[in-house]
Amino acid sequence: MSALRRAGRWVRWYVREFTDESAYERYVAHVRQHEGPSAPVPSRREFERTRADAREGDPREGFRCC
């Protein structure tokens, strides 16, 4: 694998981790590991809605613009 391709993969991984875009994949892996492969998992939209509601409900978690 070329150095440029490795660098590109690293940058992509870093940006996904920094922006927390990979949070859903980590959540699904966690559920599958602890509850089994047939455990129900919410859709990505439901997951993001739950995270947003939790963030807005906890003032220590960050700031809200409105």
N, C-alpha and C positions, 0 to 999 in steps of 0.2 A: 504494500500500500504506500502510496506516495506521501511525502511529508505534507503536501498541500491538502490532500484529502483528509489526513489525520487532523490537521489544524482546523479544517472546516467542520469536522465532526465534533471536535472539542468546543469550538465556538458555539455550534448549535446546542450542544449539551449545556454549556454554561448559560446561554441566554434562556433556555427552557427552565433551568433551575432558578436563575435569578428572578425571572418573572413569575415563577411558580406555576408555569403552564403544565408541568409534569405531575402536579398534585393529584389529579384524578387517576392517573396510571398507578401512582404509589398507593392510593386508597384502594383501588381494585385489587392490586397484588396483596395488600394487607388483609382484605376481607377473604380472598381466596385462600390465603395461607392459614388464617385462623378459624374460618368457618366452613371451609371446604369448597371445592370447585362448583358445586351446585347452589351455593348460597346466593340469595337475591342481592343484586347490586343496583343502586339507583342509576338512572341515566346521567350523563354528564351535565345536562341542564339542571336536573334536580340537585345534583351534587353542588354545582356552582351556586344555585339559589340558596341552599342551606348554608354554605360558607358565607355568602353575602349577608344573609339574615343574622348569622352569628357575629360577624364583624360589626354590623350596625348596632347590634344589641349590647355589645361590650365596649364601653368607652375606653377601657385600658388597652384594647387591641389596636388602636390607631385613631385616626381622626376622620371626621366626616365633614364633607364640604357644606352640607345643608342641614 
